[in-house]
Amino acid sequence: MAFAHDTDIALRTAAAVVNTAPGTRADRAVDTLSTAESLQEFYETWGWTGRLDGDASELEQARALRGRLRALWLAADDAHAVADLVNELLRTGHALPQLVEHGEYGWHIHATDGDAPFARRMQVEAAMAVVDVIRAGELSRLRVCAADDCDDVLVDLSRNRSKRYCDSGCGNRLAAAAYRSRQGG
């Protein structure tokens, strides 16, 4: 599925921020968004622009957002429930869609002012991206990792809707375990 660049990146960023929370896998028991430095790294890694205060309050707002965004994935089998969640995210995020052009991306939509707090911008951008997913009838692309011991979320942007595992290596880990099992070791 080819979504617009801003939708694609907002979906992948939303999944990434959700997956910073400690997970059920033993190797994911740590909160990877626990310091102002880790928030700064997240901001830079995902190519955000605009305001970043980098203080404890902003970090807590970003961490609090994770559960609200995870709810979108957990409700993905019910378009009405997702729409309700999206509308709440847009309403509480004071969404104000506007057409902008910067960087190499051409014209795209920002739904908040660049001076809005970072967590609010993540909230609204994720909600706007899910609007596109709902309108395209593609909610099945929002999934939880198929590994029994992983609760990371993912966005399946593959053409044939075949992505089952998160980007944390679960697919490789399970394939290697299956191989070892077949080899008798």
C-alpha positions as CSV (number, residue, x, y, z in Angstrom):
1,M,0.0,0.0,0.0
2,A,1.4,3.3,-1.0
3,F,0.3,6.0,1.4
4,A,1.6,9.6,1.0
5,H,5.0,10.1,2.5
6,D,3.7,12.0,5.5
7,T,1.2,9.3,6.3
8,D,3.8,6.6,5.9
9,I,6.3,8.2,8.2
10,A,3.7,9.2,10.8
11,L,2.5,5.6,11.0
12,R,6.0,4.2,11.3
13,T,6.9,6.9,13.9
14,A,3.8,6.2,15.9
15,A,4.7,2.4,16.0
16,A,8.2,3.3,17.0
17,V,7.1,5.5,19.9
18,V,4.7,2.8,21.1
19,N,7.5,0.3,20.9
20,T,9.8,2.3,23.2
21,A,7.7,1.1,26.1
22,P,8.9,-2.0,27.9
23,G,7.6,-5.1,26.2
24,T,6.8,-8.6,27.1
25,R,10.0,-10.1,25.5
26,A,12.9,-10.5,28.0
27,D,15.2,-8.5,25.7
28,R,12.6,-5.7,25.6
29,A,12.1,-5.2,29.4
30,V,13.6,-1.8,29.4
31,D,12.0,1.5,28.6
32,T,14.0,3.0,25.7
33,L,12.3,6.4,26.1
34,S,13.5,7.1,29.7
35,T,15.7,10.2,29.4
36,A,15.7,13.6,27.8
37,E,18.6,12.3,25.7
38,S,16.6,9.3,24.4
39,L,13.8,11.7,23.5
40,Q,16.2,13.9,21.6
41,E,17.6,10.8,19.8
42,F,14.0,9.7,18.9
43,Y,13.3,13.2,17.6
44,E,16.4,13.2,15.4
45,T,16.1,9.6,14.2
46,W,12.6,10.1,12.9
47,G,13.3,13.5,11.3
48,W,11.1,15.8,13.3
49,T,11.3,19.5,13.0
50,G,9.9,22.3,15.1
51,R,9.9,22.7,18.9
52,L,11.7,20.3,21.2
53,D,12.0,21.5,24.8
54,G,13.9,18.4,26.0
55,D,12.8,18.7,29.6
56,A,11.2,16.2,32.0
57,S,7.7,17.4,31.3
58,E,8.1,16.8,27.6
59,L,9.5,13.4,28.2
60,E,6.6,12.5,30.4
61,Q,4.1,13.7,27.8
62,A,5.8,11.6,25.1
63,R,5.8,8.5,27.4
64,A,2.1,9.0,28.3
65,L,1.2,9.2,24.6
66,R,2.4,5.6,24.0
67,G,-0.6,3.9,25.6
68,R,-3.0,6.2,23.7
69,L,-1.4,5.3,20.4
70,R,-1.1,1.6,21.3
71,A,-4.9,1.6,21.7
72,L,-5.2,2.4,17.9
73,W,-3.5,-0.9,17.1
74,L,-5.4,-2.9,19.7
75,A,-8.7,-1.6,18.3
76,A,-7.7,-2.1,14.6
77,D,-10.4,-4.7,14.0
78,D,-13.1,-2.2,14.7
79,A,-13.1,0.9,12.5
80,H,-15.7,2.7,14.6
81,A,-13.6,2.3,17.8
82,V,-10.5,3.5,16.0
83,A,-12.4,6.5,14.6
84,D,-13.5,7.4,18.1
85,L,-9.9,7.2,19.3
86,V,-8.6,9.2,16.4
87,N,-11.2,11.9,16.9
88,E,-10.3,12.1,20.6
89,L,-6.6,12.4,19.7
90,L,-7.4,15.1,17.2
91,R,-9.7,17.0,19.6
92,T,-7.3,16.9,22.6
93,G,-4.4,17.7,20.3
94,H,-6.1,20.8,19.0
95,A,-5.6,19.7,15.4
96,L,-5.3,22.5,12.8
97,P,-4.4,20.9,9.5
98,Q,-2.3,23.1,7.2
99,L,-0.5,22.5,3.9
100,V,3.3,23.0,4.2
101,E,6.4,22.5,2.1
102,H,9.8,22.0,3.6
103,G,12.8,19.7,3.2
104,E,12.7,17.2,0.3
105,Y,9.1,16.0,0.8
106,G,7.2,18.5,-1.2
107,W,3.7,19.6,-0.2
108,H,2.3,17.7,2.8
109,I,0.0,18.3,5.7
110,H,1.0,19.3,9.2
111,A,-1.9,19.2,11.6
112,T,-0.4,21.3,14.3
113,D,1.8,24.4,14.5
114,G,5.5,23.6,14.6
115,D,5.6,25.4,17.9
116,A,3.2,23.0,19.6
117,P,4.7,20.7,22.2
118,F,6.5,17.6,20.6
119,A,4.1,15.0,22.2
120,R,1.1,16.9,20.9
121,R,2.6,17.0,17.4
122,M,3.3,13.3,17.5
123,Q,-0.3,12.7,18.8
124,V,-1.9,14.7,16.0
125,E,0.3,13.5,13.2
126,A,-0.4,9.9,14.2
127,A,-4.1,10.5,14.3
128,M,-4.0,12.2,10.9
129,A,-2.2,9.2,9.5
130,V,-4.7,6.8,10.9
131,V,-7.4,8.9,9.3
132,D,-5.9,8.0,5.9
133,V,-5.7,4.3,6.9
134,I,-9.3,4.3,7.9
135,R,-10.4,6.1,4.7
136,A,-8.4,3.6,2.6
137,G,-10.0,0.7,4.3
138,E,-6.6,-0.5,5.4
139,L,-6.9,-0.9,9.2
140,S,-5.7,-4.5,8.9
141,R,-2.2,-3.0,8.2
142,L,-2.0,-2.0,11.9
143,R,-0.9,-5.1,13.7
144,V,0.7,-6.5,16.8
145,C,3.7,-8.7,16.3
146,A,2.8,-12.4,15.7
147,A,5.5,-13.7,18.0
148,D,3.9,-15.2,21.1
149,D,6.4,-13.4,23.4
150,C,6.2,-10.0,21.8
151,D,3.7,-7.2,22.0
152,D,5.4,-4.7,19.7
153,V,3.2,-3.0,17.1
154,L,3.9,-2.7,13.4
155,V,2.6,-1.2,10.3
156,D,2.4,-3.6,7.4
157,L,3.2,-1.5,4.3
158,S,4.1,-4.6,2.1
159,R,2.2,-5.0,-1.1
160,N,0.9,-8.4,-0.2
161,R,0.0,-7.7,3.4
162,S,2.5,-10.4,4.6
163,K,4.4,-8.6,7.4
164,R,3.7,-10.5,10.6
165,Y,6.6,-9.6,12.8
166,C,7.9,-6.4,14.3
167,D,11.2,-4.7,13.4
168,S,12.9,-5.9,16.5
169,G,14.0,-9.2,15.0
170,C,11.2,-11.5,16.0
171,G,10.9,-13.0,12.5
172,N,14.6,-13.8,12.3
173,R,14.6,-15.1,15.9
174,L,11.7,-17.5,15.3
175,A,13.1,-18.7,11.9
176,A,16.4,-19.5,13.6
177,A,14.7,-21.3,16.4
178,A,12.6,-23.3,13.9
179,Y,15.8,-24.2,11.9
180,R,17.6,-25.3,15.0
181,S,14.6,-27.4,15.9
182,R,14.5,-29.1,12.5
183,Q,18.3,-29.8,12.8
184,G,17.7,-31.5,16.1
185,G,19.7,-29.0,18.1
